[in-house]
C-alpha cells in the first residue's frame, strides 16, 4: 500500500487540511499509528490528543477546529471514511476462479461466470449460482437452492433445499440455513413432528455471522430482508420476518412467526417470544426478554421488557431489596406492637 492523501480523497467524502501529497503506507489504531500511517479520531477524548499523535494523517470530524501540525482529513463521518479506506487499501483476497476437482456437483446445476467452488464442497441438483460467487471448502448447498451474484459462503456452511440467497450476501463459517423449524404436536406422552415445508429467503446485502441457525418456514418463508446484519450464534426460528437494515447481536434468539421491523437493534442475548411484532427503529437491550409486541421507536430492556428508563430505575432498586425487606419487617413489628397497645 502506497497512496497519497489526494488520491484517498477521491474515494471518500472529505477535505484535506495539510499536505495533499503526503504518502501513507499503512492504517493503524490511533494510539499505534506511525508517521506513514493514517488513522481516525471521532470521540472527544481522542480528539484532544490529535496534536500528540505520531500518525502521518488523521481523519477527524468536519467541525474539528483545533490547530495542529498533523495532516488532517475532515469528514462528516470519520469512522465511515476510515472503513472505506480500509476496503480501498486492503481489498478482500479472492481464490482463483476454478472448480476444485474434489468438489461434488449434482445434475442440472447452473454455474455463472467466475464462480469458485472449494474442495469437498457439495452442490445438489438443480442449483442456480450467480456470477463471482465464492464457495469455500466443505460448504453444502441443497437441491433447488438459488444463490445470487457476488455471494461469499465460508467453510462448513449448509444451505438446505430450495432456499434463496440474494446478491452480495456474506455467510460466515458454520451457519445452517434452512434446517427444520421446531414444530411438534403433542400426542399423548409423545410429540408428533409437523413437516416443515417452507424455505428461507435471504435478500440482498445481508451478512450472516458464524454459527447462525435460520430455520425454514412451516409454510411460506422465513424472510431476512435487505441489509440485515447478524452477529455470531444467532437463532432465527421458522416463519420469522426481519425488516431491512436490522442489526442482531450475538446469541439473540427469535421465536417462531415473530415480525421484526426495519432498522431494529437487538442487543446481545436478547430473547424474543413468538407470534409478536417488534416495530421499526426499536432497540432491545442486552439479555432482555421481550414477551409482548413493541411499538415503533421504543427502547426496551429487562425481563419482562419495559421502557429502558424504567428498567434503569428498577435495576438500581434490586441490590437494595434485602435492606428494604428488613425495614418492612421492622415496620410491621412496630405497627403490630402499636396496635396491641
Secondary structure, DSSP 8 states (H G I E B T S, - for coil): --EEHHHHHTTSS-EEES-TT-EE-EE--GGG--TTEEEE--SHHHHTTGGG---SEEEEETT-----SSEEEEES-HHHHHHHHHHHHS------S-B-TT-EE-TT-EE-TT-EE-TT-EE-TT-EE-TT-EE-TT-EE-TT-EE-TT-EE-TT-EE-TT-EE-SS-EE-TT-EEEE----EEEETTEEEE-----EEEE-TT-EE-TT-EEE--SSSEEEE-TT-EE-SS-EE-TT-EE-TT-EE-TT-EE-TT-EE-TT-EE-TT-EE-SS-EE-TT-EE-TT-EE-S-B-TT-EEETBTTEEHHHHHHHHHHHTTHHHHHHHHHHHHHHHHHHHH-
